[in-house]
Amino acid sequence: MADFRERHVVVTGGTGALGTAVVGELLASGATCHVPYFIDAEEQHFPHRTHPRVKLIGSANLASQMVVKRIYDGVPKLWASIHLAGGYAAWPIAETDEAELMGMVRNNLLSCYLCCAAAVAAIRKAGGGGRIVNIAARPALDPRSGAGATGYTVSKAGVAALTQALAAELIKEDILVNAIAPSTLDTEANRQAMPRADHSGWPKPAEVASIICNLAAPSNRVTSGAVIPVYGKA
């Protein structure tokens, strides 16, 4: 397990299923986790909410530059920023409009972009380098698999491109930037949404969390610019 003792880490989307697993592993490794959230119900059911090294930040609209700046300005000596927040929607393209496309872009790409920008400033202020981990999706690497969800697909492809461009921009500062591109995760919500699917091949949140934490760890000294497929057996 990676060593995050005395390290401050932001985890957006940290109250969700994957985020809960990521925060749990970070806490077990000694990190202090700053967890912005927007949906009150998720915060109320968040199993780590009372942990002394969890700092919950409410009303966190990550598509607002002002809100994002407030979040990151409040983190002392930021080491890593992990961006799991986002959303999914699927429609045939002829049944969509500008608002639906921009909703996907705002939830997935804009929020990630703003958090990356604020994280870079905060990591530079802290000194000593740092780590950024984004979440793309399988359709970002395999766009044909995003048929029927083109808005989601292009927004996540943007996250993959952002990750690689930013990694090249920051590599000389020891700020390493990577992303994972998971297929459907084995969560309760996804099982309910797809009850007839074969869940056995879906990657488990704890398995994916381990990959994310290894990318964010100080022990990762060489991997940057990667968008790692995390498909399980799906």
ROLOZA-458499 format. One record per residue (C-alpha): x, y, z; residue in three letters. Coordinates in Angstrom, 1 decimal, decimal comma. Example, Ala and Ser with C-alpha at 12.3 -4.5 7.8 and 13.67 -1.06 7.14 Angstrom:
east/north/up/aa
12,3/-4,5/7,8/ALA
13,7/-1,1/7,1/SER
% end
This chain:
east/north/up/aa
0,0/0,0/0,0/MET
1,2/3,5/-0,9/ALA
2,4/5,9/1,8/ASP
0,4/9,1/2,0/PHE
1,3/10,1/5,6/ARG
1,1/13,9/6,1/GLU
-0,2/14,3/2,5/ARG
-3,3/16,3/1,6/HIS
-5,4/15,0/-1,2/VAL
-8,5/16,4/-2,9/VAL
-11,0/13,7/-4,1/VAL
-13,9/15,1/-6,2/THR
-16,8/12,7/-6,4/GLY
-15,4/11,2/-3,2/GLY
-18,8/10,5/-1,8/THR
-19,8/8,2/-4,7/GLY
-19,2/4,5/-4,9/ALA
-15,7/4,7/-6,5/LEU
-14,9/7,8/-4,4/GLY
-15,7/6,0/-1,2/THR
-13,3/3,2/-2,1/ALA
-10,6/5,7/-3,1/VAL
-11,0/7,8/0,1/VAL
-10,9/4,6/2,2/GLY
-7,6/3,5/0,7/GLU
-6,1/6,9/1,1/LEU
-7,1/7,1/4,7/LEU
-5,6/3,7/5,4/ALA
-2,4/5,0/3,8/SER
-2,3/8,0/6,1/GLY
-3,7/10,8/3,9/ALA
-5,9/13,7/4,8/THR
-8,7/13,8/2,3/CYS
-10,6/16,9/1,2/HIS
-13,9/15,8/-0,3/VAL
-16,1/18,3/-2,1/PRO
-19,7/17,2/-2,6/TYR
-22,8/18,6/-4,2/PHE
-25,5/16,1/-3,3/ILE
-26,5/16,2/0,3/ASP
-27,9/12,7/0,4/ALA
-24,5/11,3/-0,7/GLU
-22,7/13,1/2,1/GLU
-25,2/11,8/4,7/GLN
-24,5/8,2/3,6/HIS
-20,8/8,6/3,2/PHE
-19,1/6,0/5,5/PRO
-16,0/8,1/6,1/HIS
-17,9/11,3/7,0/ARG
-16,8/11,2/10,7/THR
-13,2/10,3/10,1/HIS
-10,8/12,9/11,7/PRO
-8,8/13,1/8,5/ARG
-11,8/13,7/6,2/VAL
-12,6/17,3/5,4/LYS
-16,0/17,5/3,7/LEU
-16,8/20,6/1,6/ILE
-20,5/21,2/0,7/GLY
-22,2/23,1/-2,0/SER
-19,3/22,2/-4,4/ALA
-20,4/23,1/-7,9/ASN
-17,3/22,1/-9,7/LEU
-18,4/23,8/-12,9/ALA
-17,9/27,1/-11,2/SER
-14,4/28,5/-11,3/GLN
-15,1/30,6/-8,2/MET
-16,2/27,6/-6,2/VAL
-13,3/25,5/-7,4/VAL
-10,8/28,2/-6,4/LYS
-12,4/28,4/-3,0/ARG
-12,0/24,7/-2,5/ILE
-8,4/24,5/-3,4/TYR
-7,4/27,7/-1,6/ASP
-8,6/26,0/1,6/GLY
-6,2/23,0/1,2/VAL
-2,9/23,3/3,0/PRO
0,1/21,9/1,1/LYS
-1,8/20,0/-1,6/LEU
0,0/16,8/-2,8/TRP
-2,6/15,2/-5,1/ALA
-5,9/15,9/-6,7/SER
-8,1/13,0/-7,9/ILE
-11,0/14,0/-10,1/HIS
-13,9/11,4/-10,1/LEU
-16,9/13,8/-10,3/ALA
-18,9/13,6/-13,4/GLY
-22,1/12,2/-14,9/GLY
-23,5/9,9/-17,6/TYR
-26,4/10,2/-20,0/ALA
-27,3/8,3/-23,1/ALA
-29,6/9,5/-25,9/TRP
-29,7/9,0/-29,7/PRO
-28,1/12,1/-31,1/ILE
-31,2/13,1/-33,1/ALA
-33,1/13,4/-29,9/GLU
-30,7/15,7/-28,1/THR
-30,0/19,4/-28,2/ASP
-27,3/21,8/-27,2/GLU
-28,3/21,9/-23,5/ALA
-27,9/18,1/-23,2/GLU
-24,5/18,1/-24,9/LEU
-23,3/21,1/-22,8/MET
-24,5/19,4/-19,7/GLY
-22,1/16,5/-20,3/MET
-19,3/18,8/-21,2/VAL
-19,9/20,8/-18,1/ARG
-20,2/17,8/-15,7/ASN
-17,3/15,8/-17,1/ASN
-14,8/18,0/-19,0/LEU
-15,2/21,6/-17,6/LEU
-15,3/20,4/-14,0/SER
-12,1/18,3/-14,6/CYS
-10,4/21,2/-16,4/TYR
-11,1/23,7/-13,6/LEU
-10,0/21,3/-10,9/CYS
-6,8/20,5/-12,8/CYS
-6,1/24,3/-13,1/ALA
-6,7/25,0/-9,5/ALA
-4,7/21,9/-8,4/ALA
-1,7/22,9/-10,4/VAL
-1,7/26,3/-8,7/ALA
-2,1/24,8/-5,3/ALA
0,6/22,1/-5,9/ILE
3,0/24,7/-7,1/ARG
2,4/26,8/-4,0/LYS
3,1/23,8/-1,8/ALA
6,3/23,0/-3,6/GLY
7,8/19,6/-4,1/GLY
5,7/18,3/-7,0/GLY
2,5/16,4/-6,9/GLY
0,1/14,2/-8,7/ARG
-3,2/14,6/-10,6/ILE
-5,5/11,7/-11,6/VAL
-8,5/12,1/-13,8/ASN
-11,3/9,7/-14,8/ILE
-12,1/9,3/-18,4/ALA
-14,1/6,3/-19,6/ALA
-13,8/3,3/-22,0/ARG
-15,5/5,3/-24,9/PRO
-12,7/7,9/-24,6/ALA
-10,3/5,2/-25,9/LEU
-12,8/3,2/-27,9/ASP
-15,3/5,7/-29,2/PRO
-17,4/3,1/-31,0/ARG
-18,4/1,7/-27,6/SER
-20,0/5,1/-27,0/GLY
-22,7/4,7/-29,6/ALA
-25,9/6,0/-28,3/GLY
-24,1/8,2/-25,8/ALA
-22,2/10,6/-28,0/THR
-22,3/13,6/-25,7/GLY
-20,8/11,5/-22,9/TYR
-18,2/10,0/-25,2/THR
-16,9/13,3/-26,5/VAL
-16,8/14,8/-23,0/SER
-14,7/11,9/-21,7/LYS
-12,5/12,0/-24,8/ALA
-11,8/15,6/-23,8/GLY
-10,7/14,4/-20,4/VAL
-8,3/12,0/-22,0/ALA
-6,8/14,6/-24,2/ALA
-6,6/17,1/-21,3/LEU
-4,7/14,5/-19,3/THR
-2,1/13,9/-21,9/GLN
-1,6/17,5/-22,9/ALA
-1,3/18,6/-19,2/LEU
1,1/15,8/-18,4/ALA
3,5/17,1/-21,1/ALA
3,1/20,7/-19,8/GLU
4,0/19,8/-16,2/LEU
6,5/16,9/-16,4/ILE
9,5/19,0/-15,7/LYS
7,9/20,2/-12,4/GLU
7,4/16,7/-11,1/ASP
3,6/17,1/-11,3/ILE
2,6/13,8/-12,9/LEU
-0,8/13,6/-14,6/VAL
-2,6/10,4/-15,5/ASN
-6,1/9,1/-16,0/ALA
-8,0/5,8/-15,9/ILE
-10,6/4,8/-18,4/ALA
-12,9/2,3/-16,8/PRO
-15,7/0,3/-18,3/SER
-19,0/-0,1/-16,3/THR
-18,1/-0,4/-12,6/LEU
-19,6/-3,0/-10,4/ASP
-21,7/-0,7/-8,2/THR
-25,2/-1,2/-6,7/GLU
-26,5/1,6/-8,9/ALA
-25,2/0,1/-12,1/ASN
-26,5/-3,3/-11,2/ARG
-29,9/-1,8/-10,6/GLN
-29,8/0,0/-13,9/ALA
-28,7/-3,1/-15,8/MET
-30,1/-6,1/-13,9/PRO
-29,7/-8,5/-16,8/ARG
-26,1/-7,7/-17,5/ALA
-23,2/-10,0/-16,6/ASP
-21,9/-8,3/-13,5/HIS
-19,1/-10,8/-13,0/SER
-16,7/-9,1/-15,5/GLY
-17,2/-5,6/-14,3/TRP
-14,2/-4,0/-12,4/PRO
-14,8/-3,6/-8,7/LYS
-14,5/-0,1/-7,1/PRO
-11,8/-1,4/-4,7/ALA
-9,7/-2,7/-7,6/GLU
-10,0/0,6/-9,5/VAL
-9,3/2,6/-6,3/ALA
-6,0/0,7/-5,9/SER
-4,9/1,8/-9,4/ILE
-5,9/5,4/-8,8/ILE
-4,0/5,6/-5,5/CYS
-0,9/4,1/-6,9/ASN
-0,9/6,7/-9,7/LEU
-1,4/9,5/-7,0/ALA
1,3/8,1/-4,7/ALA
4,7/9,6/-4,1/PRO
6,2/6,2/-5,1/SER
5,0/6,9/-8,7/ASN
8,0/8,7/-10,1/ARG
7,8/7,8/-13,8/VAL
4,2/7,3/-15,1/THR
2,7/10,4/-16,5/SER
0,4/11,1/-19,5/GLY
-1,1/7,6/-19,3/ALA
-4,8/6,9/-19,9/VAL
-5,1/3,4/-18,5/ILE
-7,8/1,0/-19,7/PRO
-9,6/-0,5/-16,7/VAL
-12,1/-2,8/-18,3/TYR
-12,0/-5,9/-16,2/GLY
-13,5/-8,7/-18,2/LYS
-16,2/-6,6/-19,7/ALA
% end
